[in-house]
Amino acid sequence: MKIEGIDHVEFYVGDVLQTAFFLRTAFGFRTCGQGGPETGLPGQRSMLLGQGDIRILLTTGLTADHPAAQYVARHGDGVAVVAFETSDAALAFSEAVEAGSRASEQPAEQIADGLVTAAVSGFGDVDYRFVTRDGSGETLLPGLTPVDATVDATGQDPTGAPLRTLDHIAVCLPSGSLTDTVDYHRDVLGFSRIFEEHIEVGGQAMNSQVVQSTSGKATFTLIEPDTSRQPGQIDEFLEAHGGAGVQHLAFLTQDILSAVPRLRSQGVEFLETPDSYYDRLPERLGDISLPIETLRETDVLADRDSWGHIFQIFTRSMHTRRTLFFELIDRHGAQTFGSGNIKALYEAVARK
């Protein structure tokens, strides 16, 4: 099975119009398609948003027995489906089921547009959908009609929006399930484990492993709490979310120092960073490729690995349960995920 990349991410939400409004006005997403009962989507209303090559599908259940309504009742708004681009969705589905995955959506073909979709279980209540597009241009999922021509046929937003692609997806898992989840991605989806670490922050600790498709375009950071230490943020997520789930989506940007002020002016709330964090940056990292004072002004974090620098910032969660949030990330050669920032930021807050 070859996963080419992430085709789209589907959120189940309580109010699709409200969520779409927030993502459009605050983050600059644009509406690409929409649908509901009148377009062949019984019991639901959906909207497809795009920016760069990021596609977010929002779905609200209109009846209590709709899967989206049931998901929201259990977890609140959140990621329910991660859709993979693949050369043969039906084959990927059959291989996954044969390898032990549970079928969620049988293969369905939209013949006129050369679109094939199917889905299997992923982790927690999140499914993995396989998508094959053999037609020209961007074929919308069944039941969606195009509404905005400002996103062109290549999927690029010509307005210069700052978010380019989905860098990675971070997932919180119950203690003891990390190894099995990594094995699932390797044995069923053909992913490879590219990074692992044990992170200690004060009295808290967590285990993390990163899995990635062979194409390098689908990456998951999988995290479980170390229950031998004090409960921490991963435990809090699992309790509030009601089990395993997506903690955050990381959006890649090519200029984080201009992206942050722009999004902040549009209403995005980012976490603040104490001055003491930046006072110790030269000692911790040496020379870095962006000005420290500008990083300080924007609250952007910095880290480095063997390949280069990474710059990142996290949004404040707007979720009622304080679970889901977003990350902006700017890679200057770095290939890892800024784990040094977790401990450095914790210590800086303690000194504040």
C-alpha positions as CSV (number, residue, x, y, z in Angstrom):
1,M,0.0,0.0,0.0
2,K,1.4,3.4,-0.9
3,I,0.0,6.5,0.8
4,E,0.8,9.6,-1.4
5,G,-0.3,12.2,1.2
6,I,-3.2,13.6,3.1
7,D,-6.2,14.4,0.8
8,H,-8.3,16.0,3.5
9,V,-9.2,15.9,7.2
10,E,-12.8,15.7,8.2
11,F,-14.1,17.3,11.4
12,Y,-17.4,16.4,13.0
13,V,-18.8,19.6,14.5
14,G,-21.9,20.8,16.3
15,D,-22.4,23.8,14.0
16,V,-20.8,23.6,10.6
17,L,-21.6,27.2,9.7
18,Q,-20.1,28.6,12.9
19,T,-17.0,26.5,12.6
20,A,-16.5,27.4,8.9
21,F,-17.0,31.1,9.7
22,F,-14.2,30.9,12.3
23,L,-11.8,29.1,10.1
24,R,-12.4,31.5,7.2
25,T,-12.2,34.8,9.1
26,A,-9.4,33.9,11.6
27,F,-7.2,31.5,9.6
28,G,-8.0,32.6,6.0
29,F,-9.5,29.4,4.7
30,R,-11.9,29.7,1.7
31,T,-15.0,27.7,0.9
32,C,-14.5,25.1,-1.9
33,G,-17.7,23.2,-1.7
34,Q,-20.8,22.6,0.4
35,G,-23.7,20.2,0.6
36,G,-26.6,18.8,2.6
37,P,-29.9,16.9,2.1
38,E,-30.7,19.0,-1.0
39,T,-27.5,17.7,-2.7
40,G,-27.7,14.1,-1.7
41,L,-26.2,14.1,1.8
42,P,-29.2,12.9,4.0
43,G,-29.0,13.8,7.6
44,Q,-26.0,16.1,7.4
45,R,-24.6,19.4,6.3
46,S,-21.0,19.7,5.1
47,M,-18.6,22.3,3.9
48,L,-15.2,21.9,2.4
49,L,-12.6,24.6,3.1
50,G,-9.2,25.0,1.5
51,Q,-5.9,26.9,1.9
52,G,-2.7,26.1,0.0
53,D,-3.0,22.3,-0.3
54,I,-4.8,21.9,3.0
55,R,-8.4,20.6,2.8
56,I,-10.7,20.5,5.8
57,L,-14.1,19.0,5.5
58,L,-16.7,20.0,8.2
59,T,-19.7,17.9,8.8
60,T,-22.7,18.4,11.2
61,G,-25.2,15.7,11.8
62,L,-28.8,16.9,11.5
63,T,-30.3,13.9,13.4
64,A,-29.3,12.4,16.7
65,D,-28.4,9.1,15.1
66,H,-26.0,10.5,12.5
67,P,-22.4,9.5,13.2
68,A,-21.3,13.1,13.3
69,A,-23.9,13.9,16.0
70,Q,-22.9,10.8,18.0
71,Y,-19.2,11.7,17.7
72,V,-19.8,15.3,18.9
73,A,-21.9,14.0,21.9
74,R,-18.9,11.8,23.0
75,H,-16.0,14.1,22.2
76,G,-17.2,17.5,21.2
77,D,-16.0,19.0,17.9
78,G,-12.9,17.1,16.5
79,V,-11.2,15.2,13.8
80,A,-13.2,12.1,12.9
81,V,-11.6,11.2,9.6
82,V,-8.1,11.5,8.1
83,A,-8.3,10.9,4.3
84,F,-5.2,9.5,2.5
85,E,-4.5,10.1,-1.2
86,T,-3.6,6.8,-2.8
87,S,-3.4,5.4,-6.3
88,D,-6.0,2.7,-5.7
89,A,-8.4,3.2,-2.9
90,A,-10.3,0.0,-3.4
91,L,-7.0,-2.0,-3.2
92,A,-5.8,-0.1,-0.2
93,F,-9.1,-0.8,1.5
94,S,-8.9,-4.6,0.8
95,E,-5.3,-4.8,1.9
96,A,-6.0,-2.9,5.2
97,V,-9.0,-5.2,6.0
98,E,-7.0,-8.3,5.2
99,A,-4.3,-7.0,7.5
100,G,-6.8,-6.8,10.4
101,S,-8.4,-3.4,10.1
102,R,-12.1,-2.9,10.6
103,A,-14.1,-1.7,7.5
104,S,-15.9,1.6,8.0
105,E,-17.0,2.6,4.5
106,Q,-17.1,0.1,1.6
107,P,-15.4,1.2,-1.7
108,A,-17.7,3.7,-3.6
109,E,-17.0,5.0,-7.0
110,Q,-18.1,8.3,-8.5
111,I,-17.7,7.1,-12.1
112,A,-18.2,10.4,-14.0
113,D,-15.5,12.1,-12.0
114,G,-13.0,9.3,-11.5
115,L,-13.3,9.4,-7.7
116,V,-13.1,6.3,-5.5
117,T,-13.3,6.3,-1.7
118,A,-13.3,3.7,1.1
119,A,-12.5,3.8,4.8
120,V,-11.2,1.7,7.7
121,S,-10.7,2.2,11.4
122,G,-7.8,4.2,12.5
123,F,-7.4,5.0,16.3
124,G,-10.0,5.7,18.9
125,D,-13.1,6.9,17.0
126,V,-11.0,8.3,14.1
127,D,-11.3,6.5,10.7
128,Y,-8.8,6.4,7.8
129,R,-10.3,7.1,4.4
130,F,-8.6,6.2,1.1
131,V,-9.2,8.5,-1.8
132,T,-8.3,8.0,-5.5
133,R,-8.8,10.8,-8.0
134,D,-8.4,9.8,-11.6
135,G,-10.2,12.8,-13.1
136,S,-8.8,16.2,-14.0
137,G,-8.8,19.0,-11.5
138,E,-10.0,18.8,-7.9
139,T,-13.0,16.4,-7.7
140,L,-15.2,17.1,-4.8
141,L,-16.5,14.3,-2.6
142,P,-20.0,13.0,-3.5
143,G,-22.8,15.4,-2.4
144,L,-20.6,18.5,-2.4
145,T,-21.1,21.2,-5.0
146,P,-18.4,23.8,-5.8
147,V,-19.0,27.3,-4.5
148,D,-15.7,29.3,-4.6
149,A,-13.6,29.8,-7.7
150,T,-10.9,31.7,-5.8
151,V,-9.2,28.3,-5.1
152,D,-8.0,27.2,-8.5
153,A,-7.8,23.7,-10.1
154,T,-4.3,23.1,-8.7
155,G,-5.6,23.6,-5.2
156,Q,-3.6,26.7,-4.6
157,D,-5.1,29.8,-3.1
158,P,-4.0,32.8,-5.2
159,T,-4.5,35.3,-2.4
160,G,-1.2,34.6,-0.7
161,A,-2.7,33.0,2.4
162,P,0.1,31.9,4.8
163,L,-0.8,28.2,5.4
164,R,0.7,25.9,2.8
165,T,0.3,22.3,3.8
166,L,-0.4,19.9,6.7
167,D,3.0,19.2,8.3
168,H,1.8,16.6,10.8
169,I,-1.0,15.4,13.0
170,A,-0.5,15.0,16.8
171,V,-2.5,12.2,18.5
172,C,-3.0,11.5,22.2
173,L,-3.3,7.9,23.1
174,P,-4.1,6.1,26.4
175,S,-1.2,4.7,28.3
176,G,-0.1,1.3,27.0
177,S,-1.5,1.7,23.5
178,L,1.5,3.5,21.8
179,T,3.3,0.4,20.7
180,D,0.2,-1.2,19.2
181,T,-0.7,2.0,17.4
182,V,2.7,2.3,15.9
183,D,2.6,-1.4,14.8
184,Y,-0.8,-0.8,13.2
185,H,0.5,2.0,11.1
186,R,3.5,-0.1,10.1
187,D,1.7,-3.4,9.4
188,V,-1.5,-2.1,7.9
189,L,-0.6,1.2,6.2
190,G,3.1,0.7,5.4
191,F,4.3,3.6,7.6
192,S,7.8,3.7,9.1
193,R,8.7,4.9,12.6
194,I,11.1,7.8,12.1
195,F,11.5,9.2,15.6
196,E,10.9,8.4,19.2
197,E,11.7,9.9,22.6
198,H,10.8,10.0,26.3
199,I,10.1,13.6,27.4
200,E,10.2,14.6,31.1
201,V,8.8,17.9,32.2
202,G,8.9,18.6,35.9
203,G,7.1,15.7,37.5
204,Q,5.3,14.8,34.3
205,A,6.5,12.5,31.4
206,M,5.3,11.2,28.1
207,N,6.4,8.8,25.4
208,S,6.3,9.8,21.8
209,Q,6.9,8.1,18.5
210,V,6.5,9.5,15.0
211,V,5.3,7.5,12.0
212,Q,5.4,8.6,8.4
213,S,4.3,7.3,5.0
214,T,6.9,6.3,2.5
215,S,6.1,9.4,0.5
216,G,7.0,11.5,3.5
217,K,3.7,13.5,3.1
218,A,1.6,11.9,5.9
219,T,3.1,12.2,9.4
220,F,1.6,11.4,12.8
221,T,3.1,12.2,16.1
222,L,1.8,9.6,18.6
223,I,1.9,10.4,22.3
224,E,1.0,8.5,25.4
225,P,1.4,9.6,29.1
226,D,3.9,7.9,31.4
227,T,1.6,6.9,34.2
228,S,4.5,6.2,36.6
229,R,4.9,10.0,36.8
230,Q,2.4,12.8,37.8
231,P,-0.6,13.3,35.5
232,G,-0.1,16.0,32.9
233,Q,-1.5,17.5,29.7
234,I,-1.9,14.2,27.9
235,D,-3.9,12.8,30.7
236,E,-6.0,15.9,30.8
237,F,-6.7,15.6,27.0
238,L,-7.7,11.9,27.3
239,E,-10.1,12.7,30.1
240,A,-11.7,15.7,28.5
241,H,-11.9,14.2,25.0
242,G,-13.1,10.8,26.2
243,G,-10.2,8.7,24.9
244,A,-7.7,8.7,22.0
245,G,-8.0,11.6,19.6
246,V,-6.3,14.3,17.5
247,Q,-4.7,16.9,19.8
248,H,-3.6,19.3,17.1
249,L,-3.0,19.8,13.4
250,A,0.3,21.5,12.5
251,F,0.2,23.8,9.5
252,L,3.4,24.5,7.6
253,T,4.1,28.1,6.7
254,Q,7.0,29.5,4.8
255,D,7.3,32.7,6.8
256,I,6.1,32.3,10.4
257,L,7.2,35.8,11.4
258,S,4.7,37.4,9.0
259,A,2.1,34.7,9.4
260,V,1.6,35.1,13.2
261,P,0.9,38.9,13.2
262,R,-1.5,38.4,10.3
263,L,-3.5,35.7,11.9
264,R,-3.4,37.4,15.3
265,S,-4.9,40.5,13.7
266,Q,-7.7,38.3,12.3
267,G,-8.6,36.9,15.7
268,V,-6.3,33.8,16.2
269,E,-5.2,33.6,19.8
270,F,-1.7,32.2,20.3
271,L,0.0,31.1,23.5
272,E,2.3,33.7,25.0
273,T,5.9,33.0,25.8
274,P,7.8,34.5,28.8
275,D,10.8,36.8,28.1
276,S,13.0,34.4,30.1
277,Y,12.6,31.8,27.3
278,Y,14.2,34.1,24.8
279,D,16.9,35.3,27.2
280,R,18.2,31.7,27.2
281,L,17.9,31.0,23.5
282,P,21.5,31.9,22.6
283,E,22.8,29.6,25.4
284,R,20.5,26.8,24.3
285,L,20.7,27.0,20.5
286,G,23.7,29.3,19.6
287,D,23.2,31.2,16.4
288,I,19.8,30.8,14.8
289,S,18.4,31.8,11.4
290,L,15.7,34.3,12.6
291,P,16.2,37.4,14.8
292,I,15.6,36.6,18.5
293,E,14.0,39.9,19.2
294,T,11.4,39.3,16.4
295,L,10.8,35.9,17.8
296,R,10.2,37.5,21.2
297,E,7.8,40.0,19.7
298,T,5.7,37.3,18.0
299,D,6.0,34.6,20.8
300,V,7.4,32.2,18.3
301,L,9.4,29.2,19.7
302,A,12.7,28.0,18.3
303,D,14.6,24.7,18.3
304,R,17.2,22.9,16.3
305,D,18.2,19.4,15.2
306,S,21.0,17.8,13.2
307,W,19.5,19.2,9.9
308,G,18.6,22.8,10.9
309,H,16.2,25.0,12.8
310,I,12.5,24.8,13.5
311,F,10.2,27.6,14.5
312,Q,6.7,27.0,15.9
313,I,3.8,28.5,17.8
314,F,0.6,27.0,19.2
315,T,-2.8,28.5,19.3
316,R,-4.9,28.7,22.4
317,S,-7.6,26.1,22.3
318,M,-11.0,27.4,21.3
319,H,-12.6,24.1,22.1
320,T,-15.2,23.9,24.8
321,R,-13.3,21.0,26.4
322,R,-9.9,22.7,25.9
323,T,-8.7,19.8,23.8
324,L,-8.1,20.5,20.1
325,F,-5.8,23.3,19.0
326,F,-3.5,24.2,16.0
327,E,0.2,24.7,15.4
328,L,2.1,26.9,12.9
329,I,5.5,25.5,12.0
330,D,8.3,26.9,9.8
331,R,11.1,24.5,8.9
332,H,14.6,25.9,8.1
333,G,16.0,22.4,7.3
334,A,14.8,20.7,10.5
335,Q,13.2,17.3,10.2
336,T,12.1,16.7,13.8
337,F,9.3,18.3,15.9
338,G,10.7,20.8,18.3
339,S,10.5,18.6,21.4
340,G,13.2,20.7,23.1
341,N,10.7,23.5,23.3
342,I,8.5,21.5,25.7
343,K,11.0,21.4,28.5
344,A,12.5,24.8,27.7
345,L,9.1,26.5,27.7
346,Y,8.1,24.7,30.9
347,E,11.2,25.9,32.7
348,A,10.8,29.4,31.4
349,V,7.3,29.6,32.7
350,A,8.5,28.3,36.1
351,R,11.1,31.1,36.2
352,K,8.6,33.8,35.2
